[in-house]
Amino acid sequence: MAEKEKATRLKTWLVAARPWALPASAIPVLFGGSLAATVGWVRLNPGLLLLTLLAMALLHTAANMLSDVIDWKRGLDREATPVSGAIVRGWLGPGQVFRGAMLLLAVGSALGLLLAWLRGFLILKIGIVGIILGLAYPWLKAVALGDLVVFINFGLLGSLGSWLVQAGQFSWLPVIWAIPQGMLVVAILHANNWRDSLTDREKRVFTLAAVIGDRASFFYYGKLVFGSLFLTAGYVLVPRLLSLDFPSLPLTMLVVFLAWPEARKLWKRARRRFKPEQPLDFVTLDGATARYNLIFGALSVAGLWLDSLVGKF
C-alpha cells in the first residue's frame, strides 16, 4: 500500500512539473553549447553543460508551476484536458504547487549563481533578466506579450547563456542563430493559447491567439513552424550566395529539412481547428508541436556536430 501511495505521489508531482515540456528550454541550451564548441572552437565542458541544463530545467519548471497557480486563481484552466496540470485535476492544491515552485526557483537560482561565479557575471545578468521575465509571464501573456517572453527566455537567452558558460565571452551568433529554436518554442505556446483562446477571452485574458483570432492564428502557426526551417536554410545559404561578410551556418545544418514531413503533419493538424467537432489531434497540437521542436532541435545540434566531424576528414 505504501509503495502504491509513493508511486501516486510521484506521478502527481510529475504532472505538476510537466517534464515533457523541458525540451523547449533544453534544446536552446544544447544548441548554444554546441555552437561554442563547433563554431566558437572552444573545448566543450560536459560538466558545465549539464549544470546549465539542470539550472534551466529547474527554472523552467518553477515558472510553469507558478503560471499554473496564477491561472487557477484567475479562474483559468478549470476543465481537465489531456495536458492539464495537477491543480486542475485536483491532485494538488495551489499552495502545494506554489511551495514546490519556490523550492525549484531557489535551487535553480543557486545553480545560476554558481555558474556566474565560475564563468563570469554576465551570466548572472542574463539569469536575472530570465527570472524576471519568467515570473512576470502570467501577467504579460494576458496582454499578448507571452509569445515574446518565451521567445526571449527560451530561444535567445538559453542559447546565449549556454554559449557564455562554454566560451566565456559574448557573441551575437548564439542569439541570431537561435531564432529558429525560439520560433518553435513560441509555436508550442501558441498552439496551447490558440486552443484556449475562446475561454481566455471570456476571462479577459488576451493572449496573442485570442487577439488575432482563428484565421490569423492558423497562418501565424504555419509561419512559426515552416519559418524556422527556411530561416535556418537562409543562415546556411544566403551569406555564401551573396558573399556577405557575415558567418554562415555549416552546410550540414540543412539536415533539419529531414523534419519537413513532420512539419506538414502539424500543418494538417492545425487545420482541424476549423472542423466543428474539434477533434483530439487539434486539442493536443501543443504536445505534437513540442515533439516536433525536439526533432528539429536534435537535428540542429546534430548538424553542428556533423560539420565538426566532417572537418576532421
C-alpha positions as CSV (number, residue, x, y, z in Angstrom):
1,M,0.0,0.0,0.0
2,A,2.8,2.4,0.9
3,E,4.5,1.7,-2.4
4,K,1.3,2.5,-4.3
5,E,0.9,5.8,-2.4
6,K,4.5,6.6,-3.1
7,A,4.0,5.9,-6.9
8,T,0.8,8.0,-6.9
9,R,2.6,10.9,-5.2
10,L,5.5,10.7,-7.7
11,K,3.0,10.8,-10.6
12,T,1.2,13.7,-9.1
13,W,4.3,15.8,-8.9
14,L,5.5,14.8,-12.3
15,V,2.2,16.0,-13.7
16,A,2.6,19.3,-11.8
17,A,6.2,19.7,-13.0
18,R,5.4,18.8,-16.7
19,P,8.9,17.4,-17.5
20,W,7.7,16.7,-21.1
21,A,7.8,20.5,-21.6
22,L,11.5,20.7,-20.8
23,P,12.9,20.1,-24.4
24,A,11.6,23.7,-25.1
25,S,14.3,25.0,-22.7
26,A,16.9,22.2,-23.1
27,I,17.2,22.5,-26.9
28,P,18.5,26.1,-26.9
29,V,21.0,25.3,-24.2
30,L,22.3,22.3,-26.1
31,F,22.4,24.4,-29.3
32,G,24.3,27.3,-27.7
33,G,26.8,25.0,-26.1
34,S,27.3,23.1,-29.3
35,L,27.8,26.3,-31.2
36,A,30.5,27.3,-28.8
37,A,32.3,24.0,-29.3
38,T,31.9,23.7,-33.1
39,V,31.8,27.3,-34.4
40,G,33.5,29.1,-31.4
41,W,36.2,26.4,-31.3
42,V,36.3,26.1,-27.5
43,R,36.7,22.8,-25.8
44,L,33.2,21.6,-24.7
45,N,32.9,21.2,-20.9
46,P,30.3,18.5,-20.4
47,G,30.1,19.2,-16.6
48,L,29.2,22.8,-17.2
49,L,26.8,21.9,-19.9
50,L,24.9,19.5,-17.6
51,L,24.9,22.2,-14.8
52,T,23.5,24.7,-17.3
53,L,20.8,22.3,-18.4
54,L,19.9,21.5,-14.8
55,A,19.6,25.2,-13.8
56,M,17.5,25.9,-16.9
57,A,15.2,22.9,-16.3
58,L,14.6,23.9,-12.6
59,L,13.8,27.5,-13.5
60,H,11.6,26.5,-16.4
61,T,9.7,24.0,-14.2
62,A,9.3,26.6,-11.5
63,A,7.9,29.2,-14.0
64,N,5.4,26.6,-15.3
65,M,4.2,25.7,-11.9
66,L,3.8,29.3,-10.8
67,S,1.9,30.0,-14.0
68,D,-0.5,27.1,-13.2
69,V,-1.1,28.6,-9.7
70,I,-1.8,32.1,-11.0
71,D,-4.0,30.8,-13.8
72,W,-6.0,28.7,-11.3
73,K,-6.5,31.7,-9.0
74,R,-7.7,33.8,-12.0
75,G,-10.3,31.2,-12.9
76,L,-8.5,29.8,-16.0
77,D,-7.9,26.2,-16.9
78,R,-10.6,24.8,-14.7
79,E,-11.5,21.9,-17.0
80,A,-9.2,18.9,-17.3
81,T,-7.6,18.2,-20.7
82,P,-5.1,15.5,-21.7
83,V,-2.3,18.0,-20.9
84,S,-3.8,19.5,-17.7
85,G,-1.7,20.0,-14.6
86,A,-2.1,18.6,-11.1
87,I,-4.1,21.6,-9.8
88,V,-6.8,21.3,-12.4
89,R,-7.1,17.6,-11.8
90,G,-7.5,18.2,-8.1
91,W,-4.4,16.2,-7.2
92,L,-2.6,19.1,-5.5
93,G,-3.7,22.4,-4.0
94,P,-2.4,25.7,-5.3
95,G,-0.5,26.3,-2.1
96,Q,1.4,23.0,-2.5
97,V,2.3,23.8,-6.1
98,F,3.4,27.3,-5.1
99,R,5.7,26.0,-2.4
100,G,7.2,23.4,-4.8
101,A,7.8,26.1,-7.4
102,M,9.6,28.3,-4.9
103,L,11.9,25.5,-3.9
104,L,12.8,24.8,-7.6
105,L,13.3,28.5,-8.2
106,A,15.6,28.8,-5.2
107,V,17.7,25.8,-6.3
108,G,17.8,26.9,-9.9
109,S,18.9,30.4,-8.9
110,A,21.6,28.9,-6.7
111,L,23.0,26.9,-9.6
112,G,22.8,30.1,-11.8
113,L,24.9,31.9,-9.2
114,L,27.4,29.1,-9.2
115,L,27.7,29.3,-13.0
116,A,28.2,33.0,-12.8
117,W,30.9,32.6,-10.2
118,L,32.7,30.0,-12.3
119,R,32.3,31.6,-15.8
120,G,31.6,35.3,-15.4
121,F,28.9,37.7,-14.1
122,L,27.4,38.5,-17.5
123,I,25.7,35.1,-16.9
124,L,24.2,36.5,-13.7
125,K,22.7,39.4,-15.6
126,I,21.2,37.1,-18.2
127,G,19.8,34.9,-15.4
128,I,18.2,37.8,-13.6
129,V,16.5,39.0,-16.8
130,G,15.3,35.5,-17.5
131,I,13.9,35.0,-14.0
132,I,12.1,38.4,-14.0
133,L,10.5,37.6,-17.4
134,G,9.6,34.1,-16.2
135,L,7.9,35.4,-13.0
136,A,6.1,38.2,-15.0
137,Y,4.9,35.8,-17.7
138,P,1.4,35.1,-16.3
139,W,0.6,38.8,-16.4
140,L,2.4,39.6,-19.7
141,K,0.6,36.8,-21.5
142,A,-2.7,38.4,-20.6
143,V,-1.7,41.4,-22.7
144,A,-0.5,39.4,-25.7
145,L,3.2,39.5,-24.7
146,G,3.6,35.9,-23.7
147,D,5.0,34.9,-27.1
148,L,7.7,37.5,-26.9
149,V,8.6,36.4,-23.3
150,V,9.1,32.7,-24.2
151,F,10.9,33.7,-27.5
152,I,13.5,35.7,-25.5
153,N,13.7,33.4,-22.5
154,F,14.0,30.0,-24.0
155,G,15.1,30.7,-27.6
156,L,17.6,33.6,-27.2
157,L,18.8,33.7,-23.6
158,G,19.0,30.0,-23.3
159,S,21.4,29.7,-26.2
160,L,23.4,32.8,-25.3
161,G,23.7,31.7,-21.7
162,S,25.0,28.3,-22.7
163,W,27.4,29.8,-25.2
164,L,28.8,32.1,-22.4
165,V,29.2,29.3,-20.0
166,Q,31.3,27.4,-22.5
167,A,33.1,30.2,-24.4
168,G,33.4,32.8,-21.5
169,Q,32.8,35.7,-23.8
170,F,29.8,37.4,-25.5
171,S,28.8,36.9,-29.2
172,W,25.7,37.8,-31.2
173,L,25.9,34.5,-33.1
174,P,24.2,32.3,-30.5
175,V,21.4,34.9,-30.3
176,I,20.9,35.3,-34.1
177,W,21.2,31.6,-34.9
178,A,18.9,30.6,-32.1
179,I,15.9,32.5,-33.6
180,P,14.5,29.3,-35.3
181,Q,14.7,27.5,-32.0
182,G,12.8,30.4,-30.3
183,M,10.2,30.4,-33.1
184,L,9.3,26.7,-32.3
185,V,9.1,27.4,-28.6
186,V,6.6,30.2,-29.5
187,A,4.8,27.7,-31.7
188,I,4.3,25.4,-28.7
189,L,2.8,28.2,-26.6
190,H,0.7,29.5,-29.5
191,A,-0.8,26.1,-30.1
192,N,-1.8,26.0,-26.4
193,N,-3.2,29.5,-26.4
194,W,-5.0,29.0,-29.7
195,R,-6.8,26.1,-28.3
196,D,-7.8,28.0,-25.2
197,S,-8.5,31.4,-26.9
198,L,-12.3,31.3,-26.5
199,T,-12.2,30.7,-22.8
200,D,-9.3,33.1,-22.3
201,R,-11.3,35.9,-23.9
202,E,-14.2,35.2,-21.6
203,K,-11.8,35.6,-18.6
204,R,-10.4,38.9,-20.1
205,V,-7.0,37.2,-20.8
206,F,-5.9,38.5,-24.2
207,T,-3.2,36.2,-25.4
208,L,-1.9,36.9,-28.9
209,A,-4.1,34.0,-30.2
210,A,-7.1,35.5,-28.5
211,V,-6.4,38.9,-30.0
212,I,-5.8,37.9,-33.7
213,G,-8.4,35.2,-34.0
214,D,-8.6,31.7,-35.5
215,R,-7.7,32.5,-39.2
216,A,-4.7,34.7,-38.3
217,S,-3.6,32.1,-35.7
218,F,-3.6,29.4,-38.3
219,F,-1.2,31.3,-40.6
220,Y,0.9,32.6,-37.7
221,Y,1.4,29.0,-36.5
222,G,2.4,28.0,-40.0
223,K,4.9,30.8,-40.3
224,L,6.5,29.7,-37.0
225,V,6.8,26.0,-37.9
226,F,7.9,26.4,-41.6
227,G,9.7,29.7,-41.0
228,S,12.1,28.0,-38.6
229,L,13.2,25.7,-41.4
230,F,13.6,28.4,-44.1
231,L,15.4,30.7,-41.7
232,T,17.9,28.0,-40.9
233,A,18.4,27.5,-44.7
234,G,18.9,31.2,-45.0
235,Y,21.6,31.2,-42.4
236,V,23.3,28.5,-44.3
237,L,22.9,29.7,-47.9
238,V,22.5,33.5,-48.0
239,P,25.9,34.5,-46.7
240,R,27.5,32.1,-49.2
241,L,25.4,33.0,-52.2
242,L,25.7,36.8,-51.7
243,S,29.3,36.7,-50.4
244,L,28.3,38.5,-47.2
245,D,30.9,39.5,-44.6
246,F,28.9,37.5,-42.0
247,P,29.4,33.9,-40.8
248,S,27.2,31.3,-42.2
249,L,25.9,28.2,-40.5
250,P,27.5,24.9,-41.7
251,L,26.0,23.2,-44.8
252,T,25.3,20.2,-42.6
253,M,22.6,22.3,-40.8
254,L,20.4,21.6,-43.8
255,V,19.8,18.2,-42.1
256,V,16.9,20.0,-40.3
257,F,14.9,19.5,-43.5
258,L,14.5,15.9,-42.5
259,A,11.8,17.3,-40.2
260,W,9.8,18.6,-43.2
261,P,7.3,15.6,-43.2
262,E,6.6,16.2,-39.5
263,A,6.0,19.9,-40.1
264,R,3.4,19.1,-42.8
265,K,1.7,16.8,-40.3
266,L,1.5,19.6,-37.8
267,W,0.0,21.9,-40.5
268,K,-2.7,19.3,-41.2
269,R,-3.4,19.1,-37.5
270,A,-3.8,22.8,-37.2
271,R,-6.4,22.8,-39.9
272,R,-8.6,20.7,-37.6
273,R,-9.4,23.9,-35.7
274,F,-11.9,24.7,-38.4
275,K,-13.8,21.4,-38.1
276,P,-17.0,21.6,-36.0
277,E,-16.1,18.6,-33.8
278,Q,-12.7,20.0,-32.7
279,P,-11.0,16.5,-32.8
280,L,-8.4,15.4,-30.2
281,D,-5.5,15.8,-32.7
282,F,-6.1,19.6,-32.6
283,V,-6.6,19.7,-28.8
284,T,-3.2,18.1,-28.4
285,L,-1.5,20.2,-31.0
286,D,0.8,21.8,-28.4
287,G,2.1,18.4,-27.4
288,A,2.7,17.5,-31.0
289,T,4.5,20.8,-31.6
290,A,6.7,20.1,-28.6
291,R,7.7,16.7,-30.1
292,Y,8.4,18.5,-33.4
293,N,10.5,21.0,-31.6
294,L,12.5,18.1,-30.1
295,I,13.1,16.6,-33.5
296,F,14.1,19.9,-35.1
297,G,16.4,20.7,-32.2
298,A,18.0,17.4,-32.2
299,L,18.7,17.7,-35.9
300,S,20.1,21.2,-35.4
301,V,22.5,20.0,-32.8
302,A,23.4,17.0,-34.9
303,G,24.1,19.3,-37.9
304,L,26.6,21.3,-35.9
305,W,28.5,18.3,-34.7
306,L,28.3,16.6,-38.1
307,D,30.1,19.5,-39.6
308,S,32.8,19.2,-36.9
309,L,33.2,15.6,-37.7
310,V,33.4,16.1,-41.5
311,G,36.0,18.7,-41.0
312,K,38.3,16.2,-39.4
313,F,38.5,14.1,-42.6
